[in-house]
Every structure is written in structure tokens, then in C-alpha cells.
């Protein structure tokens, strides 16, 4: 996010440190399946969501797994809240 100018470098570094701590605490890698792509496409098609493709896909996987979504992105966090996905804020 600092590379886009959205936040300061210090804020970005702090967010990355918090994210690294989360990864050390519990790391899971999940496969993306066809249904996830279909669900993500539906979110992208709804222009009101303003989600980018990768964010919509992350959200779809969290929905399928009933997983907590860790993000510093306000748009993604708001959309996740709307669909009942638990959000943990990074940064």
C-alpha cells in the first residue's frame, strides 16, 4: 500500500510486521476451486462492491472455508462484513 501512496512507509511496515506475526501463529494454504472463481465473479460483476479480482477471490475462499479474512483494505473489509465473513484488520 505504501508503494501506491495510500499509507506511509512506517504504517506499511507495521502492518507487514503484524501480518508476519499472524502467519507465524497459524499458516494455512488452501486450494482455490471452481466454485470460488464463480462466487468471485459474482462479486466483481456487482460493481457496487468495488472489489478487485484477487480480493473477490480471497473473499470467496474465506466464505467457503468459514475462515477469518485478514486485510488492511477498507473496501474488502466492508464487503466481507456484509457477507458475514469475520475480518481481522492488519495495520
C-alpha positions in Angstrom: 0.0 0.0 0.0 2.9 2.3 0.6 4.0 1.7 -3.0 0.7 3.1 -4.2 1.0 6.1 -1.8 -2.1 5.1 0.2 -0.2 4.9 3.5 3.1 5.9 4.9 6.1 3.6 4.8 6.1 3.3 8.6 2.4 2.4 8.7 3.0 -0.2 5.9 6.0 -1.7 7.7 4.0 -2.0 10.9 1.1 -3.7 9.0 3.6 -6.2 7.4 5.0 -7.0 10.8 1.6 -7.7 12.2 0.8 -9.8 9.2 4.0 -11.8 9.6 3.1 -12.4 13.2 -0.3 -13.8 12.1 1.4 -16.1 9.6 3.7 -17.4 12.3 0.8 -18.1 14.5 -1.3 -20.1 12.0 -0.4 -20.7 8.5 -2.7 -22.5 6.1 -2.6 -22.8 2.4 -5.9 -23.7 0.7 -6.6 -24.7 -2.8 -8.9 -22.5 -4.9 -11.7 -24.4 -6.6 -14.1 -23.6 -9.5 -16.9 -22.6 -7.2 -14.6 -19.9 -5.6 -14.0 -18.4 -9.1 -17.7 -18.4 -9.8 -18.5 -16.7 -6.5 -15.7 -14.2 -7.0 -17.0 -13.4 -10.5 -20.4 -12.6 -9.0 -18.8 -10.1 -6.6 -16.8 -8.5 -9.4 -19.9 -8.3 -11.6 -21.7 -6.3 -8.8 -19.9 -3.0 -9.5 -21.2 -1.6 -6.2 -18.8 -3.9 -4.3 -15.8 -2.2 -6.0 -13.7 -5.3 -5.4 -10.6 -6.1 -7.4 -10.5 -9.7 -8.8 -7.9 -11.0 -6.4 -9.8 -9.5 -3.4 -13.0 -11.1 -4.6 -11.3 -14.5 -4.9 -9.8 -14.2 -1.4 -13.2 -13.4 -0.1 -14.8 -16.3 -1.9 -12.3 -18.8 -0.4 -12.9 -17.3 3.1 -16.7 -17.7 2.6 -16.3 -21.4 1.6 -14.0 -22.2 4.5 -15.7 -20.0 7.1 -12.3 -18.5 7.6 -11.2 -15.2 9.1 -10.1 -12.7 6.5 -7.0 -10.6 7.4 -6.8 -7.3 5.5 -5.9 -3.7 5.7 -8.1 -2.9 2.7 -11.3 -0.9 3.7 -13.3 -1.9 0.7 -12.6 -5.6 1.2 -13.3 -5.4 4.9 -16.6 -3.7 4.4 -17.7 -6.3 1.7 -16.6 -9.2 4.0 -18.6 -7.7 6.8 -21.7 -7.5 4.6 -21.5 -11.2 3.6 -20.8 -12.4 7.2 -17.0 -13.1 6.9 -15.1 -12.4 10.1 -12.4 -9.7 9.5 -9.2 -9.2 11.3 -7.7 -5.8 10.5 -4.0 -5.7 9.6 -2.2 -2.4 10.0 
